[in-house]
């Protein structure tokens, strides 16, 4: 969808910080105008460590969608923490038994911050 401005995706990289940088670089080159958040569990379905990383293009930062606030909002339900800059940020939670809640919170936060043009 060419009008899609936000994507929250489960990324199976085992909560690897170096791999998250590679994913963000790829997203930046493939979809430079999209706000992207990747969520990765260290071990899928374990209820253990989960990380999230976000990339927000300058145009959306200007609209008020800031990556650092987005990460904090997404990880809040499982006691996670994060930080970074308005354009990119990352965070993690030591334990998370409800990863679906991260996706819900991340999506609703981004949709509330980004105005999607009507067709």
N, CA, C and O atoms as a Tinker XYZ file with bonds, in Angstrom:
   476  protein
     1  N      0.851000   -1.187000    0.000000    73     2
     2  CA     0.000000    0.000000    0.000000    64     1     3
     3  C      0.888000    1.238000    0.000000    63     2     4     5
     4  O      1.601000    1.501000    0.969000    81     3
     5  N      0.840000    1.988000   -1.080000    73     3     6
     6  CA     1.707000    3.153000   -1.242000    64     5     7
     7  C      1.406000    4.256000   -0.234000    63     6     8     9
     8  O      2.273000    5.076000    0.067000    81     7
     9  N      0.160000    4.281000    0.298000    73     7    10
    10  CA    -0.197000    5.317000    1.261000    64     9    11
    11  C      0.139000    4.941000    2.692000    63    10    12    13
    12  O     -0.050000    5.752000    3.598000    81    11
    13  N      0.627000    3.744000    2.916000    73    11    14
    14  CA     0.907000    3.287000    4.272000    64    13    15
    15  C      2.087000    4.070000    4.840000    63    14    16    17
    16  O      3.163000    4.121000    4.244000    81    15
    17  N      1.864000    4.676000    5.999000    73    15    18
    18  CA     2.912000    5.478000    6.612000    64    17    19
    19  C      3.549000    4.789000    7.807000    63    18    20    21
    20  O      4.618000    5.196000    8.262000    81    19
    21  N      2.897000    3.740000    8.323000    73    19    22
    22  CA     3.361000    3.093000    9.551000    64    21    23
    23  C      3.338000    1.578000    9.374000    63    22    24    25
    24  O      2.384000    1.018000    8.834000    81    23
    25  N      4.404000    0.922000    9.839000    73    23    26
    26  CA     4.448000   -0.535000    9.833000    64    25    27
    27  C      5.056000   -1.015000   11.141000    63    26    28    29
    28  O      6.155000   -0.601000   11.511000    81    27
    29  N      4.339000   -1.891000   11.842000    73    27    30
    30  CA     4.842000   -2.546000   13.052000    64    29    31
    31  C      4.946000   -4.023000   12.697000    63    30    32    33
    32  O      3.954000   -4.641000   12.309000    81    31
    33  N      6.139000   -4.589000   12.827000    73    31    34
    34  CA     6.396000   -5.919000   12.302000    64    33    35
    35  C      7.135000   -6.784000   13.306000    63    34    36    37
    36  O      8.030000   -6.310000   14.005000    81    35
    37  N      6.758000   -8.054000   13.376000    73    35    38
    38  CA     7.488000   -9.034000   14.172000    64    37    39
    39  C      8.720000   -9.431000   13.360000    63    38    40    41
    40  O      8.592000   -9.947000   12.250000    81    39
    41  N      9.901000   -9.194000   13.905000    73    39    42
    42  CA    11.141000   -9.468000   13.209000    64    41    43
    43  C     11.868000  -10.574000   13.965000    63    42    44    45
    44  O     12.246000  -10.394000   15.123000    81    43
    45  N     12.062000  -11.705000   13.320000    73    43    46
    46  CA    12.645000  -12.871000   13.986000    64    45    47
    47  C     14.177000  -12.811000   13.930000    63    46    48    49
    48  O     14.815000  -13.485000   13.121000    81    47
    49  N     14.748000  -11.979000   14.818000    73    47    50
    50  CA    16.210000  -11.836000   14.867000    64    49    51
    51  C     16.759000  -12.159000   16.253000    63    50    52    53
    52  O     17.907000  -11.835000   16.556000    81    51
    53  N     15.955000  -12.791000   17.089000    73    51    54
    54  CA    16.422000  -13.204000   18.408000    64    53    55
    55  C     16.854000  -12.060000   19.303000    63    54    56    57
    56  O     17.772000  -12.220000   20.108000    81    55
    57  N     16.208000  -10.905000   19.178000    73    55    58
    58  CA    16.519000   -9.721000   19.990000    64    57    59
    59  C     17.984000   -9.317000   19.867000    63    58    60    61
    60  O     18.609000   -8.917000   20.850000    81    59
    61  N     18.528000   -9.421000   18.661000    73    59    62
    62  CA    19.932000   -9.104000   18.376000    64    61    63
    63  C     20.066000   -7.642000   17.946000    63    62    64    65
    64  O     19.530000   -7.238000   16.913000    81    63
    65  N     20.782000   -6.862000   18.744000    73    63    66
    66  CA    20.931000   -5.432000   18.479000    64    65    67
    67  C     21.623000   -5.121000   17.165000    63    66    68    69
    68  O     21.214000   -4.191000   16.469000    81    67
    69  N     22.658000   -5.868000   16.803000    73    67    70
    70  CA    23.359000   -5.624000   15.530000    64    69    71
    71  C     22.455000   -5.936000   14.350000    63    70    72    73
    72  O     22.445000   -5.213000   13.353000    81    71
    73  N     21.702000   -7.008000   14.470000    73    71    74
    74  CA    20.767000   -7.356000   13.388000    64    73    75
    75  C     19.691000   -6.290000   13.240000    63    74    76    77
    76  O     19.240000   -6.016000   12.128000    81    75
    77  N     19.273000   -5.681000   14.359000    73    75    78
    78  CA    18.240000   -4.639000   14.275000    64    77    79
    79  C     18.736000   -3.446000   13.464000    63    78    80    81
    80  O     17.958000   -2.821000   12.743000    81    79
    81  N     20.022000   -3.125000   13.576000    73    79    82
    82  CA    20.586000   -2.028000   12.772000    64    81    83
    83  C     20.517000   -2.351000   11.286000    63    82    84    85
    84  O     20.212000   -1.483000   10.467000    81    83
    85  N     20.801000   -3.604000   10.941000    73    83    86
    86  CA    20.727000   -4.018000    9.534000    64    85    87
    87  C     19.297000   -3.914000    9.023000    63    86    88    89
    88  O     19.063000   -3.465000    7.901000    81    87
    89  N     18.334000   -4.333000    9.856000    73    87    90
    90  CA    16.923000   -4.249000    9.464000    64    89    91
    91  C     16.543000   -2.782000    9.241000    63    90    92    93
    92  O     15.902000   -2.453000    8.243000    81    91
    93  N     16.937000   -1.898000   10.171000    73    91    94
    94  CA    16.577000   -0.477000   10.028000    64    93    95
    95  C     17.218000    0.131000    8.783000    63    94    96    97
    96  O     16.584000    0.930000    8.093000    81    95
    97  N     18.461000   -0.232000    8.486000    73    95    98
    98  CA    19.100000    0.283000    7.269000    64    97    99
    99  C     18.357000   -0.175000    6.020000    63    98   100   101
   100  O     18.207000    0.592000    5.069000    81    99
   101  N     17.892000   -1.423000    6.021000    73    99   102
   102  CA    17.152000   -1.937000    4.872000    64   101   103
   103  C     15.806000   -1.223000    4.730000    63   102   104   105
   104  O     15.409000   -0.850000    3.626000    81   103
   105  N     15.111000   -1.036000    5.851000    73   103   106
   106  CA    13.822000   -0.336000    5.806000    64   105   107
   107  C     14.019000    1.086000    5.292000    63   106   108   109
   108  O     13.240000    1.571000    4.472000    81   107
   109  N     15.063000    1.747000    5.777000    73   107   110
   110  CA    15.337000    3.129000    5.361000    64   109   111
   111  C     15.546000    3.210000    3.845000    63   110   112   113
   112  O     15.112000    4.171000    3.211000    81   111
   113  N     16.211000    2.202000    3.263000    73   111   114
   114  CA    16.451000    2.245000    1.823000    64   113   115
   115  C     15.219000    1.828000    1.017000    63   114   116   117
   116  O     14.988000    2.358000   -0.069000    81   115
   117  N     14.422000    0.880000    1.540000    73   115   118
   118  CA    13.252000    0.396000    0.799000    64   117   119
   119  C     12.013000    1.279000    0.964000    63   118   120   121
   120  O     11.223000    1.427000    0.032000    81   119
   121  N     11.849000    1.863000    2.151000    73   119   122
   122  CA    10.644000    2.653000    2.446000    64   121   123
   123  C     11.029000    3.887000    3.258000    63   122   124   125
   124  O     10.696000    3.982000    4.440000    81   123
   125  N     11.725000    4.828000    2.634000    73   123   126
   126  CA    12.267000    5.981000    3.377000    64   125   127
   127  C     11.218000    6.895000    3.995000    63   126   128   129
   128  O     11.539000    7.678000    4.890000    81   127
   129  N      9.964000    6.813000    3.536000    73   127   130
   130  CA     8.912000    7.697000    4.045000    64   129   131
   131  C      8.030000    7.024000    5.094000    63   130   132   133
   132  O      7.041000    7.612000    5.534000    81   131
   133  N      8.371000    5.807000    5.500000    73   131   134
   134  CA     7.529000    5.044000    6.421000    64   133   135
   135  C      8.129000    5.000000    7.820000    63   134   136   137
   136  O      9.336000    4.833000    7.992000    81   135
   137  N      7.259000    5.154000    8.813000    73   135   138
   138  CA     7.660000    4.929000   10.209000    64   137   139
   139  C      7.595000    3.420000   10.428000    63   138   140   141
   140  O      6.589000    2.783000   10.116000    81   139
   141  N      8.666000    2.859000   10.962000    73   139   142
   142  CA     8.772000    1.413000   11.109000    64   141   143
   143  C      9.158000    1.056000   12.539000    63   142   144   145
   144  O     10.039000    1.680000   13.130000    81   143
   145  N      8.484000    0.039000   13.089000    73   143   146
   146  CA     8.913000   -0.529000   14.359000    64   145   147
   147  C      9.044000   -2.029000   14.194000    63   146   148   149
   148  O      8.122000   -2.698000   13.727000    81   147
   149  N     10.191000   -2.548000   14.578000    73   147   150
   150  CA    10.416000   -3.985000   14.606000    64   149   151
   151  C     10.368000   -4.453000   16.052000    63   150   152   153
   152  O     10.881000   -3.781000   16.946000    81   151
   153  N      9.753000   -5.605000   16.277000    73   151   154
   154  CA     9.680000   -6.202000   17.603000    64   153   155
   155  C     10.254000   -7.607000   17.485000    63   154   156   157
   156  O      9.880000   -8.366000   16.590000    81   155
   157  N     11.165000   -7.950000   18.393000    73   155   158
   158  CA    11.813000   -9.256000   18.327000    64   157   159
   159  C     11.927000   -9.872000   19.706000    63   158   160   161
   160  O     12.404000   -9.236000   20.646000    81   159
   161  N     11.487000  -11.116000   19.819000    73   159   162
   162  CA    11.655000  -11.865000   21.061000    64   161   163
   163  C     12.972000  -12.631000   21.001000    63   162   164   165
   164  O     13.359000  -13.137000   19.947000    81   163
   165  N     13.660000  -12.710000   22.144000    73   163   166
   166  CA    14.895000  -13.484000   22.182000    64   165   167
   167  C     14.597000  -14.945000   21.835000    63   166   168   169
   168  O     15.302000  -15.557000   21.033000    81   167
   169  N     13.543000  -15.495000   22.448000    73   167   170
   170  CA    13.056000  -16.835000   22.127000    64   169   171
   171  C     11.549000  -16.725000   21.948000    63   170   172   173
   172  O     10.830000  -16.426000   22.901000    81   171
   173  N     11.075000  -16.961000   20.748000    73   171   174
   174  CA     9.659000  -16.779000   20.424000    64   173   175
   175  C      8.754000  -17.551000   21.377000    63   174   176   177
   176  O      8.917000  -18.753000   21.589000    81   175
   177  N      7.782000  -16.813000   21.951000    73   175   178
   178  CA     6.780000  -17.424000   22.815000    64   177   179
   179  C      7.239000  -17.764000   24.218000    63   178   180   181
   180  O      6.495000  -18.394000   24.971000    81   179
   181  N      8.453000  -17.361000   24.591000    73   179   182
   182  CA     9.016000  -17.755000   25.894000    64   181   183
   183  C      8.539000  -16.885000   27.050000    63   182   184   185
   184  O      8.625000  -17.290000   28.209000    81   183
   185  N      8.031000  -15.679000   26.737000    73   183   186
   186  CA     7.682000  -14.741000   27.804000    64   185   187
   187  C      8.911000  -14.049000   28.357000    63   186   188   189
   188  O      8.842000  -13.361000   29.376000    81   187
   189  N     10.030000  -14.231000   27.688000    73   187   190
   190  CA    11.294000  -13.654000   28.135000    64   189   191
   191  C     11.592000  -12.321000   27.473000    63   190   192   193
   192  O     10.689000  -11.537000   27.183000    81   191
   193  N     12.867000  -12.080000   27.241000    73   191   194
   194  CA    13.337000  -10.800000   26.717000    64   193   195
   195  C     12.733000  -10.485000   25.348000    63   194   196   197
   196  O     12.618000  -11.344000   24.474000    81   195
   197  N     12.358000   -9.228000   25.206000    73   195   198
   198  CA    11.853000   -8.728000   23.931000    64   197   199
   199  C     12.485000   -7.375000   23.673000    63   198   200   201
   200  O     12.670000   -6.582000   24.597000    81   199
   201  N     12.816000   -7.110000   22.423000    73   199   202
   202  CA    13.354000   -5.796000   22.069000    64   201   203
   203  C     12.492000   -5.174000   20.988000    63   202   204   205
   204  O     11.830000   -5.868000   20.217000    81   203
   205  N     12.515000   -3.860000   20.951000    73   203   206
   206  CA    11.805000   -3.125000   19.910000    64   205   207
   207  C     12.736000   -2.038000   19.402000    63   206   208   209
   208  O     13.524000   -1.474000   20.161000    81   207
   209  N     12.637000   -1.752000   18.123000    73   207   210
   210  CA    13.452000   -0.700000   17.525000    64   209   211
   211  C     12.610000    0.027000   16.496000    63   210   212   213
   212  O     11.806000   -0.580000   15.789000    81   211
   213  N     12.804000    1.331000   16.423000    73   211   214
   214  CA    11.935000    2.145000   15.571000    64   213   215
   215  C     12.730000    3.146000   14.755000    63   214   216   217
   216  O     13.786000    3.628000   15.163000    81   215
   217  N     12.190000    3.432000   13.606000    73   215   218
   218  CA    12.767000    4.384000   12.667000    64   217   219
   219  C     11.634000    5.287000   12.193000    63   218   220   221
   220  O     10.609000    4.798000   11.718000    81   219
   221  N     11.812000    6.600000   12.317000    73   219   222
   222  CA    10.769000    7.545000   11.900000    64   221   223
   223  C     11.412000    8.599000   10.997000    63   222   224   225
   224  O     12.354000    9.275000   11.413000    81   223
   225  N     10.911000    8.747000    9.756000    73   223   226
   226  CA    11.477000    9.751000    8.853000    64   225   227
   227  C     11.196000   11.175000    9.340000    63   226   228   229
   228  O     10.238000   11.423000   10.073000    81   227
   229  N     12.049000   12.094000    8.917000    73   227   230
   230  CA    11.958000   13.491000    9.367000    64   229   231
   231  C     10.564000   14.093000    9.185000    63   230   232   233
   232  O     10.084000   14.819000   10.056000    81   231
   233  N      9.914000   13.796000    8.061000    73   231   234
   234  CA     8.589000   14.387000    7.802000    64   233   235
   235  C      7.583000   13.963000    8.859000    63   234   236   237
   236  O      6.727000   14.757000    9.249000    81   235
   237  N      7.672000   12.714000    9.335000    73   235   238
   238  CA     6.742000   12.246000   10.362000    64   237   239
   239  C      7.156000   12.719000   11.750000    63   238   240   241
   240  O      6.304000   12.919000   12.616000    81   239
   241  N      8.453000   12.900000   11.969000    73   239   242
   242  CA     8.913000   13.492000   13.237000    64   241   243
   243  C      8.309000   14.887000   13.376000    63   242   244   245
   244  O      7.875000   15.283000   14.458000    81   243
   245  N      8.288000   15.628000   12.264000    73   243   246
   246  CA     7.710000   16.979000   12.264000    64   245   247
   247  C      6.213000   16.950000   12.561000    63   246   248   249
   248  O      5.675000   17.915000   13.104000    81   247
   249  N      5.530000   15.848000   12.211000    73   247   250
   250  CA     4.098000   15.702000   12.519000    64   249   251
   251  C      3.881000   15.322000   13.981000    63   250   252   253
   252  O      2.752000   15.342000   14.469000    81   251
   253  N      4.962000   14.976000   14.677000    73   251   254
   254  CA     4.840000   14.636000   16.093000    64   253   255
   255  C      5.069000   13.185000   16.437000    63   254   256   257
   256  O      4.976000   12.809000   17.606000    81   255
   257  N      5.365000   12.355000   15.449000    73   255   258
   258  CA     5.634000   10.933000   15.716000    64   257   259
   259  C      7.129000   10.781000   15.989000    63   258   260   261
   260  O      7.943000   10.824000   15.066000    81   259
   261  N      7.480000   10.605000   17.247000    73   259   262
   262  CA     8.883000   10.520000   17.637000    64   261   263
   263  C      9.215000    9.097000   18.059000    63   262   264   265
   264  O      8.502000    8.496000   18.863000    81   263
   265  N     10.299000    8.562000   17.513000    73   263   266
   266  CA    10.670000    7.166000   17.735000    64   265   267
   267  C     10.877000    6.840000   19.208000    63   266   268   269
   268  O     10.472000    5.771000   19.667000    81   267
   269  N     11.499000    7.745000   19.951000    73   267   270
   270  CA    11.786000    7.454000   21.365000    64   269   271
   271  C     10.499000    7.336000   22.182000    63   270   272   273
   272  O     10.373000    6.442000   23.019000    81   271
   273  N      9.550000    8.231000   21.941000    73   271   274
   274  CA     8.257000    8.154000   22.644000    64   273   275
   275  C      7.471000    6.925000   22.199000    63   274   276   277
   276  O      6.773000    6.305000   23.001000    81   275
   277  N      7.585000    6.575000   20.920000    73   275   278
   278  CA     6.889000    5.417000   20.362000    64   277   279
   279  C      7.386000    4.122000   21.032000    63   278   280   281
   280  O      6.590000    3.262000   21.411000    81   279
   281  N      8.695000    4.005000   21.168000    73   279   282
   282  CA     9.290000    2.822000   21.822000    64   281   283
   283  C      8.804000    2.720000   23.270000    63   282   284   285
   284  O      8.373000    1.655000   23.714000    81   283
   285  N      8.878000    3.833000   24.000000    73   283   286
   286  CA     8.459000    3.807000   25.414000    64   285   287
   287  C      6.992000    3.405000   25.536000    63   286   288   289
   288  O      6.637000    2.620000   26.415000    81   287
   289  N      6.143000    3.933000   24.665000    73   287   290
   290  CA     4.720000    3.608000   24.694000    64   289   291
   291  C      4.493000    2.127000   24.378000    63   290   292   293
   292  O      3.675000    1.476000   25.028000    81   291
   293  N      5.197000    1.601000   23.404000    73   291   294
   294  CA     5.021000    0.209000   22.994000    64   293   295
   295  C      5.444000   -0.773000   24.079000    63   294   296   297
   296  O      4.802000   -1.805000   24.271000    81   295
   297  N      6.519000   -0.454000   24.787000    73   295   298
   298  CA     7.069000   -1.388000   25.779000    64   297   299
   299  C      6.502000   -1.211000   27.183000    63   298   300   301
   300  O      6.795000   -2.001000   28.080000    81   299
   301  N      5.692000   -0.178000   27.370000    73   299   302
   302  CA     5.171000    0.141000   28.697000    64   301   303
   303  C      4.390000   -1.020000   29.326000    63   302   304   305
   304  O      4.491000   -1.251000   30.531000    81   303
   305  N      3.615000   -1.748000   28.520000    73   303   306
   306  CA     2.755000   -2.809000   29.051000    64   305   307
   307  C      3.541000   -3.940000   29.707000    63   306   308   309
   308  O      3.009000   -4.652000   30.559000    81   307
   309  N      4.805000   -4.110000   29.314000    73   307   310
   310  CA     5.590000   -5.203000   29.903000    64   309   311
   311  C      6.774000   -4.663000   30.710000    63   310   312   313
   312  O      7.748000   -5.377000   30.949000    81   311
   313  N      6.680000   -3.415000   31.121000    73   311   314
   314  CA     7.709000   -2.849000   31.996000    64   313   315
   315  C      9.023000   -2.572000   31.303000    63   314   316   317
   316  O     10.060000   -2.446000   31.955000    81   315
   317  N      8.988000   -2.477000   29.982000    73   315   318
   318  CA    10.208000   -2.223000   29.228000    64   317   319
   319  C     10.608000   -0.764000   29.236000    63   318   320   321
   320  O      9.825000    0.120000   29.585000    81   319
   321  N     11.848000   -0.536000   28.841000    73   319   322
   322  CA    12.384000    0.819000   28.766000    64   321   323
   323  C     13.078000    1.004000   27.435000    63   322   324   325
   324  O     13.508000    0.048000   26.789000    81   323
   325  N     13.174000    2.247000   27.050000    73   323   326
   326  CA    13.855000    2.519000   25.796000    64   325   327
   327  C     14.193000    3.981000   25.681000    63   326   328   329
   328  O     13.804000    4.802000   26.511000    81   327
   329  N     14.923000    4.284000   24.641000    73   327   330
   330  CA    15.301000    5.660000   24.402000    64   329   331
   331  C     15.972000    5.793000   23.059000    63   330   332   333
   332  O     16.104000    4.829000   22.305000    81   331
   333  N     16.388000    6.995000   22.782000    73   331   334
   334  CA    17.034000    7.268000   21.509000    64   333   335
   335  C     16.711000    8.676000   21.078000    63   334   336   337
   336  O     16.588000    9.586000   21.898000    81   335
   337  N     16.578000    8.837000   19.793000    73   335   338
   338  CA    16.324000   10.143000   19.199000    64   337   339
   339  C     14.948000   10.123000   18.532000    63   338   340   341
   340  O     14.359000    9.058000   18.352000    81   339
   341  N     14.440000   11.299000   18.165000    73   339   342
   342  CA    13.144000   11.331000   17.489000    64   341   343
   343  C     13.122000   10.507000   16.193000    63   342   344   345
   344  O     12.073000    9.988000   15.812000    81   343
   345  N     14.258000   10.387000   15.522000    73   343   346
   346  CA    14.318000    9.662000   14.254000    64   345   347
   347  C     14.562000    8.173000   14.392000    63   346   348   349
   348  O     14.168000    7.403000   13.515000    81   347
   349  N     15.206000    7.746000   15.476000    73   347   350
   350  CA    15.387000    6.313000   15.694000    64   349   351
   351  C     15.649000    6.039000   17.159000    63   350   352   353
   352  O     16.274000    6.835000   17.861000    81   351
   353  N     15.158000    4.896000   17.604000    73   351   354
   354  CA    15.258000    4.553000   19.020000    64   353   355
   355  C     15.128000    3.041000   19.167000    63   354   356   357
   356  O     14.708000    2.336000   18.249000    81   355
   357  N     15.504000    2.567000   20.354000    73   355   358
   358  CA    15.313000    1.153000   20.648000    64   357   359
   359  C     15.120000    0.964000   22.135000    63   358   360   361
   360  O     15.429000    1.843000   22.940000    81   359
   361  N     14.604000   -0.199000   22.485000    73   359   362
   362  CA    14.375000   -0.499000   23.892000    64   361   363
   363  C     14.144000   -1.973000   24.074000    63   362   364   365
   364  O     14.090000   -2.735000   23.108000    81   363
   365  N     14.006000   -2.375000   25.336000    73   363   366
   366  CA    13.751000   -3.786000   25.600000    64   365   367
   367  C     13.053000   -3.964000   26.929000    63   366   368   369
   368  O     13.020000   -3.070000   27.775000    81   367
   369  N     12.500000   -5.146000   27.079000    73   367   370
   370  CA    11.901000   -5.565000   28.338000    64   369   371
   371  C     12.525000   -6.911000   28.689000    63   370   372   373
   372  O     12.721000   -7.760000   27.820000    81   371
   373  N     12.833000   -7.095000   29.961000    73   371   374
   374  CA    13.460000   -8.352000   30.394000    64   373   375
   375  C     12.501000   -9.522000   30.292000    63   374   376   377
   376  O     12.903000  -10.644000   29.985000    81   375
   377  N     11.228000   -9.251000   30.553000    73   375   378
   378  CA    10.207000  -10.298000   30.471000    64   377   379
   379  C      8.959000   -9.728000   29.827000    63   378   380   381
   380  O      8.538000   -8.613000   30.135000    81   379
   381  N      8.372000  -10.507000   28.929000    73   379   382
   382  CA     7.125000  -10.063000   28.309000    64   381   383
   383  C      6.319000  -11.285000   27.890000    63   382   384   385
   384  O      6.686000  -11.999000   26.957000    81   383
   385  N      5.226000  -11.511000   28.591000    73   383   386
   386  CA     4.391000  -12.666000   28.253000    64   385   387
   387  C      3.208000  -12.283000   27.374000    63   386   388   389
   388  O      2.343000  -13.117000   27.108000    81   387
   389  N      3.159000  -11.022000   26.915000    73   387   390
   390  CA     2.077000  -10.585000   26.044000    64   389   391
   391  C      2.628000   -9.684000   24.945000    63   390   392   393
   392  O      2.415000   -8.471000   24.945000    81   391
   393  N      3.335000  -10.299000   24.018000    73   391   394
   394  CA     3.949000   -9.549000   22.919000    64   393   395
   395  C      2.884000   -8.905000   22.041000    63   394   396   397
   396  O      3.107000   -7.835000   21.475000    81   395
   397  N      1.721000   -9.555000   21.925000    73   395   398
   398  CA     0.636000   -8.978000   21.123000    64   397   399
   399  C      0.254000   -7.587000   21.628000    63   398   400   401
   400  O     -0.110000   -6.719000   20.835000    81   399
   401  N      0.334000   -7.371000   22.938000    73   399   402
   402  CA     0.007000   -6.055000   23.497000    64   401   403
   403  C      0.992000   -4.999000   23.002000    63   402   404   405
   404  O      0.610000   -3.850000   22.778000    81   403
   405  N      2.249000   -5.378000   22.833000    73   403   406
   406  CA     3.245000   -4.439000   22.286000    64   405   407
   407  C      2.804000   -3.995000   20.893000    63   406   408   409
   408  O      2.834000   -2.805000   20.577000    81   407
   409  N      2.392000   -4.961000   20.056000    73   407   410
   410  CA     1.947000   -4.615000   18.703000    64   409   411
   411  C      0.729000   -3.687000   18.739000    63   410   412   413
   412  O      0.667000   -2.713000   17.989000    81   411
   413  N     -0.231000   -3.988000   19.604000    73   411   414
   414  CA    -1.429000   -3.152000   19.716000    64   413   415
   415  C     -1.064000   -1.738000   20.164000    63   414   416   417
   416  O     -1.513000   -0.757000   19.572000    81   415
   417  N     -0.242000   -1.640000   21.218000    73   415   418
   418  CA     0.136000   -0.322000   21.741000    64   417   419
   419  C      0.956000    0.463000   20.727000    63   418   420   421
   420  O      0.762000    1.668000   20.567000    81   419
   421  N      1.874000   -0.220000   20.038000    73   419   422
   422  CA     2.714000    0.453000   19.044000    64   421   423
   423  C      1.875000    0.983000   17.890000    63   422   424   425
   424  O      2.077000    2.105000   17.427000    81   423
   425  N      0.936000    0.169000   17.433000    73   423   426
   426  CA     0.098000    0.572000   16.304000    64   425   427
   427  C     -0.822000    1.729000   16.685000    63   426   428   429
   428  O     -0.946000    2.694000   15.931000    81   427
   429  N     -1.469000    1.643000   17.850000    73   427   430
   430  CA    -2.393000    2.720000   18.225000    64   429   431
   431  C     -1.642000    4.023000   18.486000    63   430   432   433
   432  O     -2.145000    5.095000   18.149000    81   431
   433  N     -0.441000    3.954000   19.081000    73   431   434
   434  CA     0.352000    5.165000   19.309000    64   433   435
   435  C      0.693000    5.820000   17.972000    63   434   436   437
   436  O      0.492000    7.021000   17.794000    81   435
   437  N      1.208000    5.029000   17.040000    73   435   438
   438  CA     1.625000    5.582000   15.748000    64   437   439
   439  C      0.434000    6.158000   14.990000    63   438   440   441
   440  O      0.525000    7.241000   14.413000    81   439
   441  N     -0.683000    5.434000   14.992000    73   439   442
   442  CA    -1.858000    5.936000   14.271000    64   441   443
   443  C     -2.387000    7.230000   14.874000    63   442   444   445
   444  O     -2.945000    8.067000   14.164000    81   443
   445  N     -2.213000    7.396000   16.180000    73   443   446
   446  CA    -2.676000    8.638000   16.806000    64   445   447
   447  C     -1.737000    9.805000   16.502000    63   446   448   449
   448  O     -2.136000   10.965000   16.598000    81   447
   449  N     -0.505000    9.503000   16.141000    73   447   450
   450  CA     0.482000   10.555000   15.873000    64   449   451
   451  C      0.572000   10.934000   14.394000    63   450   452   453
   452  O      0.978000   12.046000   14.055000    81   451
   453  N      0.199000   10.018000   13.533000    73   451   454
   454  CA     0.394000   10.219000   12.085000    64   453   455
   455  C     -0.952000   10.416000   11.425000    63   454   456   457
   456  O     -1.863000    9.607000   11.597000    81   455
   457  N     -1.073000   11.491000   10.672000    73   455   458
   458  CA    -2.300000   11.711000    9.916000    64   457   459
   459  C     -2.152000   11.033000    8.562000    63   458   460   461
   460  O     -1.264000   11.377000    7.782000    81   459
   461  N     -3.012000   10.083000    8.291000    73   459   462
   462  CA    -2.956000    9.346000    7.032000    64   461   463
   463  C     -3.930000    9.997000    6.063000    63   462   464   465
   464  O     -5.126000   10.088000    6.339000    81   463
   465  N     -3.407000   10.453000    4.915000    73   463   466
   466  CA    -4.289000   11.163000    3.974000    64   465   467
   467  C     -5.397000   10.256000    3.454000    63   466   468   469
   468  O     -5.170000    9.083000    3.159000    81   467
   469  N     -6.595000   10.816000    3.347000    73   467   470
   470  CA    -7.717000   10.038000    2.829000    64   469   471
   471  C     -7.599000    9.963000    1.314000    63   470   472   473
   472  O     -7.052000   10.855000    0.665000    81   471
   473  N     -8.128000    8.873000    0.773000    73   471   474
   474  CA    -8.007000    8.649000   -0.689000    64   473   475
   475  C     -9.053000    9.417000   -1.444000    63   474   476
   476  O     -9.102000    9.350000   -2.672000    81   475
